[in-house]
Amino acid sequence: MAGCDVIGGCPSDYVALSVSIIAFIILLLRSSLPFLIHKVPRPKGSSFWIPALQIVASFNLLLSLACFHLKQMSLNVVRFHRRKWWQSCYIWGVWLNGPLGFGLLLSCRIIQATHLYSLFVKRRIFPIRSYISLPLALLPWVAWAALLHIVRPLNYRCHMGTQWAVPYICFPVFYIAGLIGITGAIHHVEFRFDELKDLWRAILVTVFSISVWVVAYVLNETHEEVMWLQVTTRCVILVVASSLVVAFFSISFSQPLVSVMSLNTKESFDLKTMGQALGIPDSGHLSHNDPSLDVDPNEPLDKLLLNKRFRYSFMEFADSCLAGESVHFYNEVEQLERIPGNDPVKRIYMARHIIEKYINTGAPMEVNISYRTRQEILTTLDLAHTDLFKNAVNELLQLMNMNLAKDYWSSMYFLKFKEEAAMRSVDHELEQVNGWNFSPRLSSVHCPDDPFYQDHMPRDPPTLDARGSHLH
């Protein structure tokens, strides 16, 4: 009678499967909690679907190992009397484990590292779209899986033998070597969000996991007759893979604003904008110290927008008209201009953020600029150039002058802005004259009109006359 090393169901099998289920639950929680609890906006494009594909690849890898190495789905809880095509070892052990599992996981990380190299070393957007570059990176895995499917070297226990196992092991080794090469090419960049540190940590975790996995895999393939070794190695393989997928995704550098946000540090969630995350001065909300401005509607709009209070008032009006993307774009470009030219890394961070938010086709707040201007930005050879968004700003200023400025001067937002500016001017003058340290709203209230005036008066004990008059 076959033992649990053949049919599955050993205690270690149950432990390994439980670890893999817990690992995948942790993976889902870590990937979704920042968006569900802290309301982090979901990124668009490859910034979203590449990490999403990593989750899919992790699930495929764990599922293939559970079904392929344990030989039974759900560890003999469900038995199949008729063999189906999807029960084939080539589906679980070749395709799901290789190209759709380990291969997809490593390819996604290589694409992310390549994008960092293109941005911060070449100072340009990676010229090949991710939906093209990712299949190209995955192509060797697909070719190998197709070869195995044609030659069909697997035996009845889904083992392929040493002559096929050794080339299969070389694939993750080559991909890890490529990842190390790309990381070495960007080691000199002073990243703002510790991307280089995360890359090295991911490489170290992967190298350790791959080393343990290779030893266990070779022993499992070459010693089919040793029962205890079969049971031990397949348990080690699944537990190591479970730890790898959690650690691999946790060390993520795909989204700077999300990566600086930790579920254990609440104060980091006060960083609402990229400007604040990068430490750009005066990039937050309005403060009491922001200067006022005597607005003249005859002044050019670009000059008026230099004042932060007017810009935020104009932005609120544009948002109420559902046309605020142009003003938000101008505001973030203005923050970019405050980054010195000798700090290209920070400028690239901000430029990439603006491109992903406003310039890319289908961006969350895509601005209405000409095709020529859009392509000039997307194909630029220097993302840190000081005039990168100059033409886009000029086009949008013309649109704002035609579509928003005239209506703003007759809106309630302009009247509110003038009223607040007048109040701040009066309060400032009174504070200079009287030297009071009261709040701006109370600084113009004099003692006879102050409802709290009695609290400021000295409380002397009442005299006998006063007490006598009180008794009468």
N, C-alpha and C positions, 0 to 999 in steps of 0.2 A: 504493500500500500504506500502510495506516495506521501511524503511528509509535507509539512507546511512550507518547506523551502521550494517546493514545486508548485503547489496549489495555492499558496498564500495562507494567511490567517494566523501567522505566528504573532505572539505578543508584541514583538518589536515592529511588526507590520502595522499593527493598530496604533502604536505610539508614533510611528513615522507619519502615518496618514493624519493623525490628530494634529501633529506639529505643522503639517502642510496646510491644513484647514485654518488653523489659528494664524499662520503667517499670511495667508491670503486675506483674512478678515482685517488684520493689522494694516496690510497694504491698502485696502479700500478705505479704511478710516483715515490713514495719513494723507491719502490723496484727496479726500472729500471734505474733511473737517474745516480746513481754512476757508472753503467756499460756503459751507453750510452754517458754521457758527460765526465766523468773523466777516462774512459777507464780502470776501475778496472777489472782485470782478473776474469772471471767467475769461482767460485770454483767448484770442482768436488765432486761426491758422495753425501753423506748425508748432507754435508755442503751446497749444493745447493738445493737438492730436498725437504729437510724438510722445509726450508723457502718457497719454491714454493708450497708445500702442504698447508702451512698456508694461502697463498693467495687463493688457491682453496677452502679451508674450509671457509674462510671469505666470498667468493662469494656465496657459498652454503647457509651459514647462513643468509645472507641478502636477497637472493632470496627466501628462504623458508619463512622467516618472511613476506616479501612483498606479497607473493602469499597466504600464509596460514592465516595470520591475516587480510589481506585486502580482502580476499575472492574472489578476481577477479584478473586475470593476467592483468597487465598494467592498473589497475583501470578502468575497464569497457570500455576501448578504443576498446578492442577486446572481443566479446562475442561468446561463443561456444554453439551451439544448441544441439550438441551430446556430451555426456560425454566420454572422453577418459581415458585410464588407467593411463596416466601420470597426469591427473587432480585430482587423488584421494588424499584425505587428508592424507593418510598413506605415500604417496610418498613425499609430501611437508612437512607435519607436523611431521612425525615420522622419516623417513630415512634421508631426506636432512637436516632437522633441528638438528637431534640428532647425529648419528654416523658420517655422512659426513659433518656436520657443527660444532656445538659446541664441540662435542666429539673429532673430528679430530684436532681442534684448540688447545684444552687443552692438548691432548695427545702429539702433537708435542713439546709443551713447556716442558712437563714433561720429554720427551726423551732428549731434550737438557740439561735440568738441571741434569738429571742422568749422562749424559756424562761428565759434569763438575765435578760432585762428583767422578766419576771413575778416571778421569785424575788427579785432584789436591788433592784428599784425599787418594785414593787407589794407585795413581801414575801408573796406567796402562790403556791401551785402553779398553773401554767397551767391554766385551767378546761377547756380542750378537749383531749381525748386526742390523742396523736400520730397514731394511725391514722385520725383524722378530720381533723386540721389539715393533715397532709401532703398528702392528696389535694386538699384545698381550695386549698393553695398551688400545687399542680401543675395545677389545673383550666385556667388560661389556655393552658398549653402543649398540653394535650389538645384543647381547643377549636380551637386553631390547626392542629394536626396533622389533626384530623377535617375541617376546612375544605379543607386542601390535598388530602386524600385524595378528597374529593368533587369539587372543581374540577379536579384533576389538571393542574396547570400545568407539570409537569416534561417536558422533551423527551427524545429518545432517548439523550442523554448525561447524563441526570439533572440538568440545570441548569434552574433555575426562572425565570431572568430578573430584571432589576432591579426590576420592579414588585412582585415577590413577595419578593425577597431583602432589600429594605430593611425591610419590616415584620418579617421573621424576625429580623433583626439587633437590632431594638428590644427583643425579649424579654429577652435577657441583660442589656441596659443597664438596663431597668426593675427587674430583680431585684437587680442590683448597687446601684442607687440605694436600693431598699428596705433592703438590708443595711446600707448606710451610714447611713440614717436611724435604724435600730434601734441601731446601734453608737454613734451620737452621743447617743442617749437614755440610755446607761449609762456614758458617759465619766467621770462623777464618782464611780463606785463604785470603792472600793479593793479590787480582787480579790486573793485570796490566792494564786491559781495563775496569774496573768498571762493570764487569759482575754481581757481587753480588748486587751492587746498582741497576742495571737494573732489576734484578730478583725481588727485593723488590718493586720497582716501578710498575712492571707488576702485582705483587700480589695485591698491594693496588688498582690499577685501576680495576683489575678484581673483587675484593671483593666488591668495591663500585658499579660496574656495575651489578654484580650478585644480590646484595641486592635490587637495584631498579627494576631489571628485575623480581625477584621472587615476589615482592609485586604486580607489575603490572600484572604478569601472573596469580597469584592466583585470583586477583580481576576480571580479564577478564574471567577466567574459572567458577567462582562461582556466577557471577552477570550478567547472559546473558540477563536479562530483563531490565537492566538499560542502556538506550541508550547512555547517555553522558559518562558513565563510560566505555562502550565498545569502544567508539571512542577515548577517552583519553588514555586508557591503551594500545591499540594496536599501537597508535602513539608513546607513550613513549617507548614501547618495541623495535620498529624498530629504533628510534633515538638513544637509549642507545646501541643497538647492533652495529649500524654504528660507534658510537664513540669508542666502545670497540675494534673493529677490527683494526681501524687506530692506536689507542694508543698501542694496543697489539703488532702489527708488528713494530711500530716505536721504541719500547723499545726492541731492538734485541741484543742478545749477541752471535749469532751463528758464526759470523766471526769477529775476533778481528781487522784485518786490515781494514775491511769495517766499523766497528762500530766506530773507532776513526776518520773516515773521515766524516766531516760534510759539507753539501752544503754551509754553511755560513762561513767556515774557510778555505780559500784557502791554507794557509801555511801548513796545515796538509797533503796535497796531495803531499808534497815533500818527504814523507816517502814511498819510493819505495820498501823497503825490510823489512822482519820481523826483521832483525837485527837492522835496524834503528828505527823501531817502538818500539823495546824493549830497545833502548838506549845502545846497545853494542858498546863500543869504537872502532873507526876505522873500522866501518862496511859499510861505504858508498863507493863512488867512489874514484879513485886515487886522491891524492892531491900532491902539489909541495913538501911537506915535507917528503913524503914517500921515504925511503932510496933506493939507487940503489944497484946493485949486480953484481960482476964480475962472469959471468956464465961460469961454466966449464961443458961441456957435459958429462964428466966422473963422475960427482957428482950424488948421488942417487936422483931420481926425487922427493921423499918426502921431501928431504932437500931443494931442489930448490923451491918447491912450498910454502915453508914457507915465501918467499919474496913476498910481495903483488904485486909489479910491474911485476915480472916474472909470477906470477900466472894469472894476468889479460891478459898478452900477450899470454900465453899458452891457456887461456880460449877463446880468440878471434880466435886463430888458430883452436881449437877444434870445435867452433861454425861454422867456415867456412867449416869444414868437416862433419857437421851435426852429430857430436858426442860429443857435449858439456855438456851433462847432467852429466857425471862423474866429470868434473872439477867444474861445478856449485855445485854439491853435496859436493865435497871436500871443496869448499869455504865456504859453509854454516855450515858444520861440524866444520871448523876451527873457525868460529864465535861462535859456541856453546861452544867450548873449552875455549873461553875467558870469559865465564860466570863462576863466582866462584861457587864451590860446595856447599857453604852455602846459595845459592839462588835457591832452588829447583823449585820455581814457574816459574821464568824466564827460567830456563833450560827446564821445561816441555813445556812451550809455544814454544820454539825453536824446541824441539824434535818433538812435534806434527806437527809443520809446515813442518819439513823435511820429516816426515813419509808421510804426505798427498801429498807432492810435488814429492817425489822421490821413496818411498818404496812401497806404496800401489799398488796393481795390477791395471793397467789402469791409474796410476797417470800421471799428465801432463808431467813430465820429469822422467819417471820411469827408474831407473838405472838397469844395467845388473848384478845382483848378484845371488848367488845360492839360491835355495829354502830354504835350511836349515838356511842360514844367514837371509833371509827375515823373516822367521817364528820366529827366535830368537828375532828379533826386535819387531815384531807385538805382540808377546805373553810375552814380558818382564814384570817382576813384579815391575820394578822401571824405569820409564821414565827419571828420573833425574840422572841415573847412568852415571859415567864419561866414561865408556867404551861401551856405548850402540851401537855406530856405528863403533867400532874399527875393527871388522872383515869385515864389508862392505867396509871400507876405504882401508884395505889391499888388498881385491880382486880387487877393482877398480884401485888401483895403479899398480897392475900387468897388468891389461888390458891397462892402459894408456901407460905403458912402452912398451908393445908389439905393440900397434896399432897407437899411436900418437907421442910418444917421438922421434922416429927415423926420422919421416917425419918433425917434427917441426924444428930440427936443420938445415935442408936444405931449410926451407921455408922463404918467405919474412917477416913473422912476427918475426922470430928470428933476421934477419938482421936489421929490424927496431928497435927492442928492443936494440940491441948492439949499434946502432947509437945514439939512444936517451940516453942510459946510458953513452956513451962517451961524448956527449954534456953536460949533466948535471954534469959530473965529471970536465970538463974543466971550465964550468961556475962557479962551486963551488970554484975551486981553485983561479980563478981570483977575485971573490968576497972577498975571504979571504985575498989575497995579496993587492988589491987596496982599499978594504973597500967601494966599490961603492954600491949604493942602486938602480942602474938602473935595468931594467928588465933583465932576463937572456939572452934574444936574443941580447940586445944592450950592454951588459956588456963587450963584447969582441971587440967592435968597438971603435977605438981610434979617437981622435978629428980630425986629418987631413982627415980621411976617413969617418967622420960622415957627412951625408948630411944636418944635422941640426946644424952643427958647428957654422954657422953664428949667430944663435939665442943665442948661449952661449957667444959670444964676446961682450965686452962693446961697447955701441953705443955712441962714443964721437962726438961732433959737428965737421963738416968738417972744415979744415983750409983754409985760403985764397989761399995758393998755390994750394991746391987740387982743390979749386973752380975755380982758374984761369986756371989750366991745363984742367979743364973740359970744360971751355969756348972756349979754343983754340981747 
